[in-house]
Amino acid sequence: MEESVNQMQPLNEKQIANSQDGHVWQVTDMNRLHRFLCFGSEGGTYYIKEQKLGLENAEALIRLIEDGRGCEVIQEIKSFSQEGRTTKQEPMLFALAICSQCSDISTKQAAFKAVSEVCRIPTHLFTFIQFKKDLKESMKCGMWGRALRKAIADWYNEKGGMALALAVTKYKQRNGWSHKDLLRLSHLKPSSEGLAIVTKYITKGWKEVHELYKEKALSVETEKLLKYLEAVEKVKRTRDELEVIHLIEEHRLVREHLLTNHLKSKEVWKALLQEMPLTALLRNLGKMTANSVLEPGNSEVSLVCENLCNEKLLKKARIHPFHILIALETYKTGHGLRGKLKWRPDEEILKALDAAFYKTFKIPAGGTDCSLPMIWAQKTNTPADVFIVFTDNETFAGSVHPAIALRDYRKKMDIPAKLIVCGMTSNGFTIADPDDRGMLDMCGFDTGALDSCKIPY
């Protein structure tokens, strides 16, 4: 057995003290970037103030850019975004904003080119712009240059007329920015008639668009677009339930297009449910159960369960497992976190939500000692080919380093066991020995995590 070293003492010169003075290995700047993209600085860690944590990760990102790895950073941001690895978009948008504000030309160019891929909906675009504004002073750089104007113009021009019409009517403004602001600042020149109609609708309103096109010969696509915009305007003025339902069904209007009074109708919710996006579905399960849209055994419950279990829909919507977990736990309680809304959870819906999870477990409270799995397995002679530790890496309890505990286990059991460390906060440390090929660092439990955990026999 290797000589026992208390976790408060370093194993070698490569280890550093963490926030509780326990000694761990420090992760690379690229690993720090991965953790930042997954977790941002919102949750912080139990021992460090959130603000400090965010600044540390921004510094790691800047070091990567200074080391000539800016384009590599952009590729990671795009990968995390496209594969839906994160629960929140803000960390990726913040990182993209930093890259677009830096002094490295190739990184800036790659960042602006990635805007359309990472900012999939207007909310993302508005948030990205606000981050750039926030960084303007601290990074001592301009903002509304030619590159940003082109990136915004491309974001609008790359969308078809109908897709853009849905986007701008569903997400009108966020974070102090509106489409009208961005069109004015970007000097957009529409690349098609459909885009010209939508941009005029944004800047001048429906009345002027209607007057301009009412006497013109129209293509099928243009006519469809104009009818859609007309429906968006019409639904705001009507109080007739049947007309609202007709407009929803004919033009696939969404909840954001409707008035608050419309949402008091059970039949209106039933119409919305038919084409409701999965993210909105997860958010409104309680509401639709409370207002009896979802009742045991009815067709609406069957539709909800079918959609929740549809892997293609889940992948297309980039639904993160954590989103489903939150929806499941919220729905299970029978009431919202705020307000007076209450409902009786439907068993079939609970089963559908639970289908995404194969196993649940409880984590006992106590000191953070990540060596315990290996120590327990050694004491009980339990054979294992891999240990997986979900941790914030702030290990300080116990008398044996996790890395030594693993080596002791290997020696006693004569098994080349491996250790996977799944970092659940963004603090820059790891308990996995980077010099041991049988130890692996993972940044959260993302969509590719299960494949990475598979150990060949």
DOLOMAR-997539 format. One record per residue (C-alpha): y, x, z. Coordinates in nm, 4 decimals. Each point is the difference from the previous one (the first is absolute). Layout:
BEGIN
{atom {Y; X; Z}} ...
***
This chain:
BEGIN
{atom {0.0000; 0.0000; 0.0000}} {atom {0.3467; 0.1293; -0.0895}} {atom {0.2223; 0.0915; 0.2903}} {atom {0.1708; -0.3122; 0.1261}} {atom {0.3754; 0.0006; -0.0574}} {atom {0.2176; -0.2694; 0.1519}} {atom {0.1908; -0.2029; -0.2601}} {atom {0.3250; 0.1127; 0.1596}} {atom {-0.0840; 0.3549; -0.1210}} {atom {-0.0023; 0.1081; -0.3671}} {atom {-0.3283; 0.0937; -0.1695}} {atom {0.1780; 0.2466; -0.2279}} {atom {0.3434; 0.0967; -0.1272}} {atom {-0.0078; -0.2761; -0.2638}} {atom {0.0191; -0.2767; 0.2613}} {atom {0.3297; -0.1395; 0.1300}} {atom {0.0940; -0.2207; 0.2944}} {atom {0.0320; -0.3726; -0.0660}} {atom {0.2256; -0.2467; 0.1806}} {atom {-0.2238; 0.0030; 0.3107}} {atom {-0.0477; 0.3811; -0.0026}} {atom {-0.3580; -0.0347; -0.1237}} {atom {-0.0809; 0.2532; -0.2741}} {atom {-0.0819; -0.1161; -0.3531}} {atom {0.0247; 0.1226; -0.3586}} {atom {0.3112; -0.0847; -0.1994}} {atom {-0.0497; -0.1808; -0.3297}} {atom {0.1503; 0.1124; -0.3308}} {atom {0.3235; -0.1445; -0.1326}} {atom {-0.1965; -0.1914; -0.2644}} {atom {-0.2120; -0.1595; 0.2729}} {atom {0.3181; -0.0853; 0.1872}} {atom {0.1285; -0.1661; -0.3178}} {atom {-0.3216; -0.2030; -0.0299}} {atom {0.0333; -0.1193; 0.3578}} {atom {0.3640; -0.0863; -0.0538}} {atom {-0.0837; -0.2046; -0.3101}} {atom {-0.2700; -0.1848; 0.1943}} {atom {0.1793; -0.0579; 0.3288}} {atom {0.3663; 0.0947; -0.0460}} {atom {0.1856; 0.0533; 0.3246}} {atom {-0.0050; -0.3602; 0.1148}} {atom {-0.2860; 0.0111; 0.2481}} {atom {0.0768; 0.3474; 0.1248}} {atom {-0.2504; 0.1372; 0.2437}} {atom {-0.0394; -0.0827; 0.3647}} {atom {0.1590; 0.3290; 0.1043}} {atom {0.2805; 0.0560; -0.2503}} {atom {0.3092; -0.2033; -0.0787}} {atom {-0.0257; -0.1656; -0.3394}} {atom {0.3267; 0.1447; -0.1324}} {atom {-0.1125; 0.3593; 0.0602}} {atom {-0.3320; -0.0671; -0.1713}} {atom {0.1696; -0.1312; -0.3130}} {atom {0.2307; 0.3000; -0.0237}} {atom {-0.2921; 0.2398; 0.0339}} {atom {-0.1776; -0.1616; -0.2924}} {atom {0.3104; 0.0032; -0.2149}} {atom {0.0288; 0.3729; 0.0668}} {atom {-0.3602; 0.0521; -0.1130}} {atom {0.0754; -0.1903; -0.3209}} {atom {0.3070; 0.2120; -0.0656}} {atom {-0.2007; 0.3200; 0.0598}} {atom {-0.2513; -0.1117; -0.2625}} {atom {0.2831; -0.0507; -0.2479}} {atom {0.1488; 0.3395; 0.0862}} {atom {-0.3425; 0.1585; -0.0552}} {atom {-0.0028; -0.1335; -0.3552}} {atom {-0.2454; -0.2833; 0.0713}} {atom {0.2385; -0.2895; -0.0583}} {atom {-0.1870; -0.1356; -0.3034}} {atom {-0.3202; 0.0120; 0.2046}} {atom {0.1759; -0.2089; 0.2664}} {atom {0.1019; -0.2590; -0.2607}} {atom {-0.3592; -0.0224; -0.1215}} {atom {-0.1178; -0.0677; 0.3564}} {atom {0.2652; -0.2706; 0.0448}} {atom {-0.1113; -0.1677; -0.3232}} {atom {-0.3655; 0.0238; 0.0982}} {atom {0.0568; -0.1552; 0.3434}} {atom {0.2082; -0.2772; -0.1575}} {atom {-0.2330; -0.0869; -0.2870}} {atom {-0.3147; 0.0029; 0.2136}} {atom {0.1542; -0.2132; 0.2747}} {atom {-0.0774; 0.2514; 0.2744}} {atom {0.2858; -0.0959; 0.2282}} {atom {0.0890; -0.3081; 0.2013}} {atom {0.3736; 0.0458; -0.0531}} {atom {0.1984; 0.1222; -0.2996}} {atom {0.2976; 0.1488; 0.1851}} {atom {-0.1453; 0.3501; 0.0642}} {atom {-0.0837; 0.0457; -0.3699}} {atom {0.3401; -0.1276; -0.1097}} {atom {0.1733; 0.2276; 0.2512}} {atom {-0.1982; 0.3003; -0.1250}} {atom {0.0794; -0.0914; -0.3619}} {atom {0.3697; -0.0292; 0.0879}} {atom {-0.0015; 0.3481; 0.1558}} {atom {-0.1648; 0.1430; -0.3117}} {atom {0.2587; -0.1679; -0.2220}} {atom {0.2851; 0.1469; 0.2084}} {atom {-0.1284; 0.3585; 0.0173}} {atom {0.1388; 0.2967; -0.1932}} {atom {-0.3225; 0.0811; -0.1879}} {atom {0.0423; -0.1310; -0.3556}} {atom {-0.3678; -0.0547; -0.0821}} {atom {-0.0573; -0.1886; 0.3267}} {atom {0.3026; -0.2232; -0.0611}} {atom {-0.1121; -0.0775; -0.3534}} {atom {-0.3525; -0.0854; 0.1157}} {atom {0.1389; -0.2169; 0.2814}} {atom {0.2202; -0.2090; -0.2279}} {atom {-0.2826; -0.0333; -0.2519}} {atom {-0.2230; -0.1362; 0.2792}} {atom {0.2459; -0.2699; 0.1107}} {atom {-0.1498; -0.2712; -0.2220}} {atom {-0.3538; 0.0802; 0.1177}} {atom {0.0756; 0.0151; 0.3730}} {atom {0.2664; -0.2743; 0.0176}} {atom {-0.2192; -0.2829; -0.1247}} {atom {0.2191; -0.2883; 0.1200}} {atom {0.3784; -0.0318; 0.0462}} {atom {-0.0313; 0.0375; 0.3789}} {atom {-0.1401; 0.3507; -0.0512}} {atom {0.2793; 0.0860; -0.2429}} {atom {0.2727; -0.1252; 0.2345}} {atom {-0.1553; 0.1926; 0.2906}} {atom {-0.0193; 0.3185; -0.2081}} {atom {0.3687; -0.0326; -0.0921}} {atom {0.0972; -0.0545; 0.3637}} {atom {-0.1975; 0.3081; 0.1083}} {atom {0.1868; 0.2024; -0.2617}} {atom {0.3273; -0.1286; 0.1386}} {atom {-0.1075; 0.0896; 0.3552}} {atom {-0.0992; 0.3524; -0.1090}} {atom {0.3120; 0.0631; -0.2054}} {atom {0.2042; 0.1489; 0.2839}} {atom {-0.2740; 0.1928; 0.1808}} {atom {-0.1318; 0.1585; -0.3217}} {atom {0.3530; 0.0644; -0.1293}} {atom {-0.0590; -0.1377; -0.3475}} {atom {0.1244; -0.2698; -0.2324}} {atom {-0.1762; -0.3261; -0.0719}} {atom {0.1023; -0.2005; -0.3051}} {atom {-0.0622; 0.2649; -0.2627}} {atom {-0.1430; -0.0445; -0.3484}} {atom {-0.3594; 0.0493; 0.1200}} {atom {0.0150; -0.2858; 0.2522}} {atom {0.1753; -0.2310; -0.2460}} {atom {-0.2719; 0.0694; -0.2574}} {atom {-0.2796; -0.0512; 0.2560}} {atom {0.1404; -0.3407; 0.0960}} {atom {0.0563; -0.1003; -0.3630}} {atom {-0.3583; 0.1021; -0.0808}} {atom {-0.1296; -0.2039; 0.2958}} {atom {0.1521; -0.3158; -0.1512}} {atom {-0.0670; 0.0812; -0.3660}} {atom {-0.3681; 0.0819; 0.0524}} {atom {-0.0693; -0.3556; 0.1151}} {atom {-0.0549; -0.2964; -0.2274}} {atom {0.2437; -0.2898; 0.0099}} {atom {-0.2256; -0.2355; 0.2004}} {atom {-0.1102; 0.2693; 0.2456}} {atom {0.3608; 0.0976; 0.0633}} {atom {0.1076; -0.3636; 0.0356}} {atom {-0.2603; -0.0507; 0.2743}} {atom {0.1008; 0.3229; 0.1746}} {atom {0.3744; -0.0643; 0.0063}} {atom {-0.0309; -0.3651; 0.1038}} {atom {-0.2586; 0.0713; 0.2707}} {atom {0.1659; 0.3119; 0.1452}} {atom {0.3732; -0.0573; -0.0445}} {atom {0.1326; 0.2566; 0.2460}} {atom {-0.1160; 0.2326; 0.2774}} {atom {0.1524; 0.2658; 0.2230}} {atom {0.3534; -0.0803; -0.1097}} {atom {-0.0739; 0.0400; -0.3721}} {atom {-0.0322; -0.2634; -0.2721}} {atom {-0.1049; 0.0065; -0.3650}} {atom {0.3608; -0.0599; -0.0947}} {atom {0.0979; 0.3203; 0.1832}} {atom {-0.2646; 0.2078; -0.1756}} {atom {0.0790; -0.1374; -0.3459}} {atom {0.3684; 0.0753; 0.0521}} {atom {-0.0598; 0.3547; 0.1257}} {atom {-0.2703; 0.0933; -0.2523}} {atom {0.1869; -0.1234; -0.3115}} {atom {-0.3251; -0.1526; -0.1258}} {atom {-0.0396; -0.0718; -0.3710}} {atom {-0.2824; -0.2558; -0.0397}} {atom {-0.2782; 0.1129; -0.2338}} {atom {-0.1078; -0.3518; -0.1048}} {atom {0.1317; -0.3536; -0.0308}} {atom {-0.2028; -0.1081; 0.3026}} {atom {0.1563; 0.2690; 0.2170}} {atom {0.3443; -0.0854; -0.1355}} {atom {-0.0499; -0.3607; 0.1127}} {atom {-0.1136; 0.1015; 0.3492}} {atom {0.2832; 0.2493; 0.0496}} {atom {0.2557; -0.2566; -0.1130}} {atom {-0.1580; -0.2505; 0.2393}} {atom {0.0429; 0.2540; 0.2826}} {atom {0.3607; 0.0835; -0.0789}} {atom {0.1351; -0.3301; -0.1375}} {atom {-0.2321; -0.2714; 0.1280}} {atom {-0.2140; -0.2695; -0.1602}} {atom {0.2861; -0.2152; -0.1290}} {atom {0.1342; 0.2712; -0.2295}} {atom {-0.3495; 0.0955; -0.1207}} {atom {-0.0750; -0.3642; -0.0799}} {atom {0.3235; -0.0421; -0.1951}} {atom {-0.0634; 0.3180; -0.1980}} {atom {-0.3539; -0.0883; -0.1104}} {atom {-0.0071; -0.3799; -0.0220}} {atom {0.0857; -0.0087; -0.3727}} {atom {-0.1976; 0.3094; -0.1057}} {atom {-0.3372; 0.0146; -0.1734}} {atom {-0.2387; 0.1414; 0.2580}} {atom {-0.3300; 0.1856; -0.0102}} {atom {-0.2900; -0.1389; 0.2054}} {atom {0.0415; 0.2733; 0.2634}} {atom {0.3757; -0.0493; 0.0266}} {atom {-0.0390; -0.3754; 0.0364}} {atom {-0.2615; 0.0490; 0.2737}} {atom {0.2311; 0.2387; 0.1855}} {atom {0.2959; -0.2381; -0.0168}} {atom {-0.2133; -0.2907; 0.1240}} {atom {-0.1167; 0.2149; 0.2911}} {atom {0.3565; 0.0860; 0.1034}} {atom {0.0965; -0.3648; -0.0402}} {atom {-0.2894; -0.0987; 0.2304}} {atom {0.1144; 0.2528; 0.2612}} {atom {0.3451; -0.1593; -0.0036}} {atom {-0.1281; -0.3577; -0.0149}} {atom {-0.2305; 0.0332; 0.3021}} {atom {0.2985; 0.1017; 0.2140}} {atom {0.1725; -0.3312; -0.0710}} {atom {-0.2834; -0.2505; 0.0239}} {atom {-0.1252; -0.1812; 0.3093}} {atom {-0.2765; -0.1804; -0.1880}} {atom {-0.3404; 0.1188; 0.1244}} {atom {-0.1823; -0.0834; -0.3227}} {atom {0.2546; 0.1861; -0.2112}} {atom {-0.0249; 0.3066; 0.2254}} {atom {-0.3802; -0.0034; -0.0324}} {atom {0.0260; -0.0422; -0.3786}} {atom {0.2375; 0.2974; -0.0292}} {atom {-0.2272; 0.2163; 0.2175}} {atom {-0.3080; -0.0852; -0.2051}} {atom {0.1627; 0.0282; -0.3427}} {atom {0.2017; 0.3181; 0.0595}} {atom {-0.1976; 0.1684; 0.2826}} {atom {0.2955; 0.0015; 0.2349}} {atom {-0.0505; 0.1691; 0.3367}} {atom {0.1108; -0.0757; 0.3551}} {atom {0.3160; 0.2110; -0.0313}} {atom {0.1262; -0.2312; -0.2762}} {atom {-0.0083; -0.3081; 0.2237}} {atom {0.2350; -0.1508; 0.2554}} {atom {-0.0933; -0.0157; 0.3673}} {atom {-0.0337; -0.3791; -0.0221}} {atom {-0.2582; 0.0332; -0.2773}} {atom {-0.2253; 0.1962; 0.2355}} {atom {-0.0319; -0.2967; 0.2343}} {atom {-0.2262; -0.1672; -0.2556}} {atom {-0.3771; 0.0422; 0.0254}} {atom {-0.0420; -0.0744; -0.3717}} {atom {0.2548; 0.2656; -0.0952}} {atom {-0.1983; 0.2589; 0.1979}} {atom {-0.3180; -0.1099; -0.1782}} {atom {0.1705; 0.0601; -0.3336}} {atom {0.1241; 0.3429; 0.1120}} {atom {-0.3467; 0.0979; 0.1204}} {atom {-0.1561; -0.0266; -0.3476}} {atom {0.1730; 0.3179; -0.1244}} {atom {0.1073; 0.1536; 0.3312}} {atom {-0.0085; 0.3837; 0.0054}} {atom {-0.2366; 0.1475; 0.2585}} {atom {0.2743; 0.1605; 0.2072}} {atom {0.1736; -0.3361; 0.0334}} {atom {-0.3340; -0.1683; 0.0682}} {atom {-0.0738; 0.2298; 0.2945}} {atom {0.3476; -0.0613; 0.1374}} {atom {-0.0213; -0.3801; -0.0257}} {atom {-0.3550; -0.0784; 0.1157}} {atom {0.1233; -0.1256; 0.3367}} {atom {0.2735; -0.2132; -0.1540}} {atom {-0.2355; -0.1647; -0.2490}} {atom {-0.2574; -0.0704; 0.2706}} {atom {0.2644; -0.1438; 0.2331}} {atom {0.1310; -0.2399; -0.2655}} {atom {-0.3557; -0.1105; -0.0958}} {atom {0.0004; 0.1517; -0.3481}} {atom {-0.3067; 0.1929; 0.1149}} {atom {-0.2503; -0.2352; 0.1619}} {atom {-0.3705; 0.0662; 0.0671}} {atom {-0.2065; -0.0368; -0.3159}} {atom {0.2805; -0.0904; -0.2415}} {atom {0.0544; 0.1578; -0.3415}} {atom {0.3035; 0.1960; 0.1187}} {atom {-0.2084; 0.1810; 0.2636}} {atom {-0.2592; 0.0814; -0.2668}} {atom {0.2728; 0.1425; -0.2243}} {atom {0.1412; 0.2123; 0.2839}} {atom {-0.3433; 0.1391; 0.0903}} {atom {-0.0789; 0.0730; -0.3644}} {atom {0.3244; 0.1925; -0.0462}} {atom {-0.0342; 0.1925; 0.3267}} {atom {-0.3476; 0.1177; -0.1015}} {atom {0.0987; 0.0912; -0.3569}} {atom {-0.0043; 0.3815; -0.0142}} {atom {0.1891; 0.0114; -0.3291}} {atom {0.2834; -0.2097; 0.1418}} {atom {0.0117; 0.2102; 0.3169}} {atom {0.0171; 0.3199; -0.2010}} {atom {0.2601; -0.1336; -0.2419}} {atom {0.2201; -0.1145; 0.2886}} {atom {-0.0485; 0.3375; 0.1745}} {atom {-0.0923; -0.1747; 0.3239}} {atom {-0.0457; 0.2588; 0.2757}} {atom {-0.2819; -0.0580; 0.2540}} {atom {0.2595; -0.0022; 0.2755}} {atom {0.1748; -0.2966; -0.1627}} {atom {-0.3242; -0.1971; 0.0107}} {atom {-0.0605; 0.1037; 0.3595}} {atom {0.3457; -0.1193; 0.1048}} {atom {-0.0489; -0.3279; -0.1875}} {atom {-0.3418; -0.0495; 0.1607}} {atom {0.1193; 0.0647; 0.3525}} {atom {0.3123; -0.2124; -0.0427}} {atom {-0.1907; -0.2893; -0.1557}} {atom {-0.2690; 0.0195; 0.2671}} {atom {0.2555; -0.0503; 0.2800}} {atom {0.1044; -0.3402; -0.1351}} {atom {0.3726; 0.0632; 0.0381}} {atom {0.2714; 0.2244; -0.1391}} {atom {0.1694; 0.2867; 0.1809}} {atom {0.3314; -0.1819; -0.0196}} {atom {0.0875; -0.3686; -0.0123}} {atom {-0.2052; -0.3034; 0.0991}} {atom {-0.2468; -0.0120; -0.2903}} {atom {-0.3591; -0.0663; 0.1142}} {atom {-0.3249; -0.0660; -0.1860}} {atom {-0.3763; -0.0237; 0.0462}} {atom {-0.1597; 0.2945; -0.1862}} {atom {-0.2451; -0.0996; -0.2731}} {atom {-0.3404; 0.1655; 0.0448}} {atom {-0.0557; 0.0565; -0.3732}} {atom {0.3363; 0.1720; -0.0343}} {atom {-0.0763; 0.2190; 0.3022}} {atom {-0.3297; 0.1021; -0.1625}} {atom {0.1765; 0.0768; -0.3281}} {atom {0.2585; 0.2168; 0.1762}} {atom {-0.2704; 0.1730; 0.2015}} {atom {-0.2018; 0.0787; -0.3141}} {atom {0.2166; 0.3097; -0.0610}} {atom {-0.1182; 0.1550; 0.3225}} {atom {-0.3593; 0.1135; 0.0595}} {atom {0.0290; 0.1141; 0.3524}} {atom {0.2389; -0.0378; 0.2906}} {atom {0.0175; 0.2168; 0.3063}} {atom {0.1993; 0.0497; 0.3163}} {atom {0.1662; 0.3239; 0.1016}} {atom {-0.0116; 0.0557; 0.3787}} {atom {0.3194; 0.0998; 0.1729}} {atom {0.0344; 0.3330; 0.1771}} {atom {0.0929; 0.3611; -0.0677}} {atom {-0.0090; 0.1277; -0.3562}} {atom {-0.3116; 0.2194; -0.0228}} {atom {-0.1227; 0.0253; -0.3563}} {atom {-0.2897; 0.2272; 0.0977}} {atom {-0.1851; -0.2849; 0.1787}} {atom {-0.2006; -0.1257; -0.3043}} {atom {-0.1575; 0.3446; -0.0489}} {atom {-0.0520; 0.0546; 0.3743}} {atom {-0.1687; -0.3395; 0.0369}} {atom {-0.2225; 0.0557; -0.3041}} {atom {-0.1044; 0.3404; 0.1326}} {atom {-0.0794; -0.1322; 0.3484}} {atom {-0.2022; -0.2929; -0.1350}} {atom {-0.1676; 0.2024; -0.2785}} {atom {0.1323; -0.2483; -0.2545}} {atom {-0.0364; 0.1291; -0.3579}} {atom {0.3104; -0.0476; -0.2133}} {atom {0.1037; 0.1458; -0.3325}} {atom {0.3690; -0.0806; 0.0372}} {atom {0.2495; -0.0865; 0.2734}} {atom {0.3117; -0.1969; -0.0971}} {atom {0.2961; 0.0088; 0.2375}} {atom {0.2939; -0.2406; -0.0368}} {atom {0.2824; 0.1604; 0.1943}} {atom {0.3677; 0.0810; 0.0284}} {atom {-0.1221; 0.3609; 0.0495}} {atom {0.1835; 0.0323; 0.3313}} {atom {-0.3219; 0.1123; 0.1733}} {atom {0.0551; 0.1387; 0.3490}} {atom {-0.2645; -0.1447; 0.2327}} {atom {-0.3349; 0.1712; 0.0545}} {atom {-0.1083; 0.3592; 0.0439}} {atom {-0.1420; 0.0757; -0.3463}} {atom {0.1735; 0.0175; -0.3367}} {atom {-0.1447; -0.2505; -0.2513}} {atom {-0.0710; 0.2832; -0.2459}} {atom {-0.2065; 0.1895; 0.2604}} {atom {-0.1777; -0.3194; 0.1075}} {atom {-0.1086; -0.0491; -0.3621}} {atom {-0.1280; 0.3575; -0.0309}} {atom {-0.1915; -0.0337; 0.3266}} {atom {-0.1568; -0.3209; -0.1281}} {atom {-0.0997; 0.1657; -0.3283}} {atom {-0.1623; 0.2881; 0.1847}} {atom {-0.1959; -0.2137; 0.2477}} {atom {-0.1139; -0.2674; -0.2458}} {atom {-0.0426; 0.2345; -0.2973}} {atom {0.1902; -0.2494; -0.2156}} {atom {0.2865; 0.1062; -0.2334}} {atom {0.2108; -0.2867; 0.1314}} {atom {0.3447; -0.0618; -0.1419}} {atom {0.3228; -0.1250; 0.1546}} {atom {0.2492; -0.2305; -0.1726}} {atom {0.3395; -0.0365; 0.1657}} {atom {0.1873; -0.3132; -0.1047}} {atom {0.3653; 0.0494; 0.1015}} {atom {0.1586; -0.3322; 0.0943}} {atom {0.3543; 0.1249; 0.0688}} {atom {0.2322; 0.2345; -0.1799}} {atom {0.0509; 0.2817; 0.2499}} {atom {-0.1145; 0.3070; -0.1923}} {atom {-0.3044; 0.1050; 0.2052}} {atom {-0.3772; -0.0076; -0.0519}} {atom {-0.3015; 0.0676; 0.2201}} {atom {-0.2125; 0.1012; -0.2999}} {atom {-0.0312; 0.3761; -0.0406}} {atom {0.1396; 0.0736; -0.3488}} {atom {-0.2245; 0.3104; -0.0230}} {atom {-0.3202; -0.2021; 0.0541}} {atom {-0.1353; -0.1471; -0.3257}} {atom {-0.1847; -0.2642; 0.1998}} {atom {0.3203; -0.1570; 0.1297}} {atom {0.2202; -0.2324; -0.2069}} {atom {0.3504; -0.1349; 0.0528}} {atom {0.0797; -0.3504; -0.1230}} {atom {0.3369; -0.1703; -0.0180}} {atom {-0.0684; -0.3473; 0.1345}} {atom {-0.2709; -0.2381; -0.1146}} {atom {0.1103; -0.0692; -0.3564}} {atom {-0.1813; -0.1387; -0.3028}} {atom {-0.1824; 0.3247; -0.0765}} {atom {-0.1002; 0.0764; 0.3577}} {atom {-0.3525; -0.1454; -0.0132}} {atom {-0.0962; 0.2148; -0.2986}} {atom {0.1355; 0.3091; 0.1759}} {atom {-0.2123; -0.0803; 0.3066}} {atom {-0.3278; -0.0087; -0.1923}} {atom {-0.2025; 0.3064; 0.0978}} {atom {-0.2697; 0.1052; -0.2531}} {atom {-0.3500; 0.0380; 0.1423}} 
***
